[in-house]
């Protein structure tokens, strides 16, 4: 499965984190066309949301969350080298006030809800594994899986601080230190920085987010004074 290209990377990066994830236990559940996996690795908890029919043509979009605030949108563009037929878009939402991530499923509505560490609720229609809503966030979505739409999900507005980690074909966008990232506050102010400003990199060039929320707040006050608290 092509998701392994990015998921293995996150497993290696996770080894340098520490967090409370006592409620995270490995599991797999099937809801209609959607497979949900919870994976515990060292100090990191992951939830993946994956369409079960992805094997048909390898053209699909799926989603990854971790307990450090990551929301990754993974795209597969069909058969071929992963360097040209996979891509990812990444967002982080703040503050990360919850120590764990979790999900629940409503069989009556066929809606899966993933609750992130920021408290945001991501709602998916399980019959087609489609993201339909993020609480407190307005999104614009292109359901076509294509390299031209940067992952297919854009944030139009949000009720708090978030980081747009960008889009990259062939790898996670956070793996390149020189890539640009953008912090956005609740009224639309923006501040553009580099990955290297917020990530440190280990010997394998895996990115590890540098800051706890209190540290990030102090850093942004210095580097991005236009952003609201």
C-alpha positions as CSV (number, residue, x, y, z in Angstrom):
1,X,0.0,0.0,0.0
2,X,1.5,3.4,-1.0
3,X,0.6,4.9,2.4
4,X,3.6,3.1,3.7
5,X,5.9,5.6,2.0
6,X,4.8,8.3,4.4
7,X,3.7,6.2,7.3
8,X,7.1,4.6,7.8
9,X,8.7,8.0,7.7
10,X,6.4,9.1,10.5
11,X,7.2,6.0,12.6
12,X,10.9,6.9,12.5
13,X,10.3,10.5,13.3
14,X,7.9,9.5,16.2
15,X,10.7,7.8,18.1
16,X,12.1,11.2,19.2
17,X,8.8,12.5,20.7
18,X,7.2,11.9,24.1
19,X,3.6,12.3,25.0
20,X,0.7,10.8,26.9
21,X,-0.9,8.3,24.7
22,X,-2.1,5.7,27.2
23,X,-5.5,5.3,25.5
24,X,-3.9,4.4,22.2
25,X,-4.0,0.7,21.3
26,X,-3.5,-1.0,17.9
27,X,-6.8,-1.7,16.2
28,X,-8.5,-2.0,12.8
29,X,-12.2,-1.4,12.2
30,X,-14.2,-1.4,9.0
31,X,-17.1,1.0,8.5
32,X,-18.7,0.6,5.0
33,X,-16.0,1.5,2.5
34,X,-13.6,2.9,5.1
35,X,-10.9,1.2,7.1
36,X,-9.8,2.9,10.3
37,X,-6.5,1.9,11.9
38,X,-5.1,3.1,15.3
39,X,-1.4,2.4,15.5
40,X,0.8,3.0,18.6
41,X,4.5,3.4,18.0
42,X,6.8,4.4,20.8
43,X,5.3,7.6,22.1
44,X,3.1,8.4,19.1
45,X,-0.5,7.5,18.3
46,X,-1.7,7.4,14.7
47,X,-5.1,7.2,13.2
48,X,-5.4,6.5,9.5
49,X,-8.6,6.7,7.5
50,X,-8.3,4.7,4.2
51,X,-10.8,3.8,1.4
52,X,-11.1,0.0,1.1
53,X,-11.5,0.1,-2.7
54,X,-8.2,1.9,-3.2
55,X,-6.7,-1.3,-4.7
56,X,-8.9,-1.0,-7.8
57,X,-6.8,1.6,-9.7
58,X,-4.5,3.0,-6.9
59,X,-6.2,6.4,-7.4
60,X,-7.4,7.6,-4.0
61,X,-7.1,10.0,-1.1
62,X,-6.6,9.0,2.5
63,X,-5.9,10.7,5.8
64,X,-3.5,10.4,8.7
65,X,-3.6,12.0,12.2
66,X,-1.1,11.9,15.1
67,X,-1.2,13.0,18.7
68,X,1.2,15.9,18.0
69,X,-1.5,17.7,15.9
70,X,-0.6,16.5,12.4
71,X,-3.4,16.2,9.8
72,X,-2.0,14.7,6.6
73,X,-3.9,14.3,3.3
74,X,-2.2,11.6,1.2
75,X,-2.9,11.3,-2.5
76,X,-2.2,8.3,-4.8
77,X,-2.4,9.0,-8.5
78,X,-2.3,5.5,-9.8
79,X,0.3,2.8,-10.5
80,X,3.9,3.9,-11.0
81,X,6.9,5.1,-9.0
82,X,6.0,6.6,-5.6
83,X,8.3,9.6,-6.4
84,X,5.8,10.7,-9.1
85,X,2.5,9.0,-8.2
86,X,2.1,10.0,-4.5
87,X,1.9,13.3,-2.7
88,X,0.9,14.8,0.7
89,X,-0.5,18.0,2.1
90,X,0.0,18.7,5.8
91,X,-1.7,20.9,8.4
92,X,-1.2,21.4,12.1
93,X,-3.9,22.9,14.4
94,X,-3.2,24.7,17.7
95,X,-3.5,24.7,20.6
96,X,-3.0,21.0,21.1
97,X,-5.0,20.8,24.3
98,X,-5.9,17.1,24.2
99,X,-3.2,14.5,25.0
100,X,-4.8,11.9,22.7
101,X,-6.7,11.4,19.4
102,X,-9.8,9.3,19.1
103,X,-12.7,8.5,16.8
104,X,-16.3,7.4,16.9
105,X,-18.7,6.1,14.3
106,X,-22.5,6.7,13.9
107,X,-24.0,3.8,11.9
108,X,-27.3,5.7,11.4
109,X,-25.7,8.6,9.6
110,X,-22.6,6.6,8.3
111,X,-20.4,9.4,9.6
112,X,-17.0,8.7,11.1
113,X,-15.6,11.5,13.5
114,X,-12.0,11.8,14.4
115,X,-11.2,14.1,17.3
116,X,-7.7,15.6,17.1
117,X,-5.5,16.9,19.8
118,X,-6.7,20.4,19.0
119,X,-10.2,19.3,19.8
120,X,-11.3,19.7,16.2
121,X,-13.7,17.1,14.9
122,X,-13.0,15.8,11.4
123,X,-16.2,14.2,9.9
124,X,-16.0,11.6,7.1
125,X,-18.7,9.9,5.0
126,X,-17.7,6.3,5.3
127,X,-19.4,5.0,2.1
128,X,-16.9,6.9,0.0
129,X,-14.2,7.9,2.6
130,X,-14.8,11.6,2.0
131,X,-14.0,14.4,4.4
132,X,-17.2,16.5,4.8
133,X,-16.4,18.9,7.7
134,X,-13.9,20.1,10.2
135,X,-15.4,21.8,13.2
136,X,-14.6,25.5,13.4
137,X,-13.0,25.4,10.0
138,X,-14.3,26.3,6.5
139,X,-12.8,24.2,3.8
140,X,-12.8,24.1,0.0
141,X,-12.5,20.7,-1.5
142,X,-11.8,19.3,-4.9
143,X,-12.8,15.7,-4.9
144,X,-10.7,15.0,-8.0
145,X,-7.4,13.2,-7.0
146,X,-4.9,15.1,-9.1
147,X,-1.4,16.6,-8.6
148,X,-2.7,19.9,-9.8
149,X,-4.9,20.6,-6.7
150,X,-2.3,20.4,-4.0
151,X,-3.9,17.6,-2.1
152,X,-7.5,18.7,-2.8
153,X,-8.4,20.3,0.5
154,X,-7.8,24.0,1.3
155,X,-8.6,25.8,4.5
156,X,-10.6,29.0,3.8
157,X,-10.9,30.1,7.4
158,X,-10.3,28.7,10.8
159,X,-11.3,29.7,14.4
160,X,-7.7,29.6,15.7
161,X,-4.0,29.2,14.8
162,X,-3.0,26.7,12.2
163,X,0.1,25.9,10.2
164,X,-0.2,25.0,6.5
165,X,2.8,22.7,6.0
166,X,2.5,22.8,2.2
167,X,2.2,20.1,-0.5
168,X,4.9,17.9,-2.0
169,X,4.9,15.1,-4.6
170,X,6.9,12.0,-3.7
171,X,7.4,12.7,0.0
172,X,6.1,14.5,3.1
173,X,6.5,18.3,2.6
174,X,8.0,18.6,6.1
175,X,11.0,16.4,5.1
176,X,12.7,19.3,3.2
177,X,14.1,21.9,5.6
178,X,14.0,24.7,3.0
179,X,10.3,24.3,2.2
180,X,8.0,27.2,3.1
181,X,5.3,26.8,5.8
182,X,2.6,29.4,6.6
183,X,1.1,30.1,10.0
184,X,-2.4,31.6,9.9
185,X,-4.4,33.2,12.7
186,X,-8.2,33.3,13.2
187,X,-8.6,36.6,11.3
188,X,-6.5,35.6,8.3
189,X,-3.1,37.2,9.2
190,X,-0.3,35.1,7.8
191,X,3.4,34.5,8.5
192,X,5.6,32.5,6.2
193,X,8.6,30.6,7.6
194,X,10.7,27.6,6.7
195,X,10.4,24.1,7.9
196,X,13.8,24.5,9.5
197,X,12.3,27.2,11.8
198,X,9.9,24.8,13.5
199,X,11.4,21.3,12.8
200,X,14.7,19.8,13.8
201,X,16.1,17.0,11.7
202,X,17.8,13.8,12.9
203,X,20.6,11.9,11.2
204,X,18.1,10.4,8.7
205,X,16.7,13.8,7.9
206,X,13.4,13.0,9.6
207,X,11.7,16.2,10.9
208,X,10.7,16.5,14.6
209,X,8.5,19.5,15.6
210,X,10.6,21.6,18.0
211,X,8.0,23.3,20.1
212,X,5.4,22.6,22.8
213,X,2.5,25.0,22.5
214,X,3.9,27.5,25.1
215,X,7.2,27.5,23.4
216,X,5.6,28.0,20.0
217,X,3.6,30.9,21.3
218,X,6.8,32.7,22.4
219,X,8.6,31.9,19.2
220,X,5.8,33.2,17.0
221,X,5.5,36.4,19.1
222,X,9.1,37.1,18.2
223,X,9.2,35.9,14.6
224,X,5.5,36.7,13.6
225,X,4.3,39.6,15.7
226,X,1.4,40.2,13.3
227,X,-0.3,37.0,14.3
228,X,-3.0,37.2,17.0
229,X,-2.7,35.0,20.1
